[in-house]
Amino acid sequence: EIYLCEILEFEPPTRMVWSWVLDGRQADGATRVEFRLEEVDGSTRLTVRHSGDRDPETVEKLKGGWPVKLEQLEETLQG
């Protein structure tokens, strides 16, 4: 599978919004993902908002994918 990605908004160091289309097959439009960083009690909170998927199969697939990717990110940051 090939994901065609585009950065839509970039506000370093706190916010990035991008979209992707899987192999150009999403007839209902691209997926939109917003990543936001904010300071909370001396730590950093990452908020991920994912929207745009209308295909139930894709939605279910991504529900399982984001937790795994965020766990991998946490492991990498903890080094």
Helices and strands as residue ranges (DSSP letters): E 3-11, E 15-22, E 31-40, E 43-51, H 56-78
